[in-house]
Amino acid sequence: MSHYSIKHIEEYWQIYRKSVRNPEAFWEEIAEEHFLWRKKWDNVLSWDFKKPEVKWFEGAQLNITENCIDRHIYTRGNKTAILFEPNNPNEPAEHITYKKLHERVCRMANVLKSKGIKKGDRVCIYLPMIPELAVAVLACARIGAIHSVVFAGFSSTALATRINDSECKLVITSDGSYRGPKTIDLKGIVDDALETCPCVEKVLVVKRIQSEIQMKEGRDEWLQPLLNEAYSDCVPEIMNAEDPLFILYTSGSTGKPKGMVHTTGGYMVYTAYTFKNIFQYREEDVYWCTADIGWITGHSYIVYGPLANGATTVMFEGVPSYPDYGRFWDIVQKHKVNQFYTAPTAIRALAKEGVEILEKYDLSSIKLLGTVGEPINEEAWHWYDDNIGKRKSPIVDTWWQTETGGVMISPIPYVTPTKPTYATLPFPGIQPALMNELGEEIKGNQVEGRLCIKFPWPSIARTIWGDHNRYKDTYFSAFENMYFTGDGALRDEVGYYRITGRVDDVIIVSGHNLGTAPIEDAINEHPAVAESAIVGYPHDIKGNALFGYVILKDTGESRNHDNLRKEINQIITEQIGPIAKLDQIQFTSDLPKTRSGKIMRRILRKIASNDISNLGDTSTLLNPEVVEKIIDQVIVKA
Ligand code: PRX
């Protein structure tokens, strides 16, 4: 009998040791006992990080929606699967039972089929956080189409890049979306994007905000009438364990976004097992993850992980500040939320509003709290613990990535003693290593290094869509025979891990990964800009904010700098989305460079952070004099 739910720290260690000693046997037991397979695997695992290639449960057949929906219909058909809380607090919440979810997913699946979508086709989903988003994801999985969800805050250019990269045939979107007091014209963004996407044949449109929109003849159709007519059952496509389930784009430090490919069997096993243990979910619980399904957190811990466990998972359409900063707590009270999972940036923003607002709400249903997406600072951790968890609800600080598919390092609540700012211990099956710059593993405790993983786990992304070489270069080239995470970490005296942040040119702003290169490329498109460099600097709420150093082409011309700043941010909004806007822009005449012409971001980061005490040796720079100049501009003015 596998230990599907871990209850004591001794049990954790026992299971952890077993998972490392014989990973195949460990995962096989879990896969065997807790899931519905149409055919069992011939081989649990084959892998080679040199190629790189990883295959779990090869030869097995399944459909993930049978595991997430069908099998629950008999045991908990009338239980709420998805609890939808709309943007407007006066609009009633919607309880979608497992039975109803089955029907809705089947109808949507049949609509997709009727539009010619087959196993292996890519479908882009660009929707707000409404039930149709989860339903569309599951409908694709039902028929074996590969979903590519694009966060509905991305611009038309960013959307087009993602649609074209994976050659999506069909897009599911809505007439618009609500975001607090605002409405956003999503369909207009899709229309703009599709001007450069010849691969898209059909667009299905959900009516959400009842706005007047353009429907392109022959391409666009309202979804609801099609759903009404569709048959309410749909035989699931039988998938191989290693068939792709979805593509999800994440920013790289250079180049275009990386379409991380996740496959079916291993992803299901890992997200379900981690969900069960990390959130200690019990049958009557109401679980809420505040992420958007446009990110991996939403894929794994709003949709697949919770539903594979027959859980009730909340989907919230709105924002934490609407109609006021009590909204999260209002929802917790209203739906008696037991597990609450959010990002440090949200915690910091809510903490800033003070504790008075909390007094209005009954938060006693909360049993545990989670955080994800970026390092949580000590102050935010304590605020969360004191005011939301009332010091009785463990905080699970979960470290993981789009690429890892599921949580990798995290306390198990009530099992692992927590420590503020520490993600603590690896999940069973996860073998972390800290590496030094010479490529050697740093053994022992009280050490710091680059965080790698030594052995595959079931939900590791298998490739980058269309670019396996980039997959190899990005994750498997820095350290031999290791998956390199791009993060730095330290291991304390008892072996707990603390993630210290990115060691590459990815900056995490409000929990969103942003590559510097794509932002710089966008800025450089402004006709007045010659060159630019983006760095991150600490920010009270967002964790990091973006600082742009910009060189103008014609320095003699006295253009209005404030207008230029606005124009630069406008270009970034158009090319990427508002999440990538710069907080500060400094115009400068030059950038510090090495003799080989590389921008010294380390120095720029320090200056932006107002920390010039230890800039290191600048004499080897091509243009050392520029450092003083920039310091004068930035520090004196600040
Ligand atoms: O730097 C780490 C940070 O977020 C990165 C992954 O971002 P993304 O792929 O967007 O996935 C976010 C949600 C899983 C990581 O490389 N990160 C994520 N969780 C934590 C974290 N940093 C510190 N502590 C965490 N708990």
Boltz pocket constraint, residues with backbone or C-beta under 6 A from the ligand:
constraints:
  - pocket:
      binder: B
      contacts: [[A, 250], [A, 296], [A, 297], [A, 371], [A, 372], [A, 373], [A, 374], [A, 375], [A, 376], [A, 397], [A, 398], [A, 399], [A, 400], [A, 401], [A, 402], [A, 403], [A, 409], [A, 423], [A, 485], [A, 486], [A, 487], [A, 499], [A, 501], [A, 502], [A, 508], [A, 511], [A, 512], [A, 513]]
      max_distance: 6.0
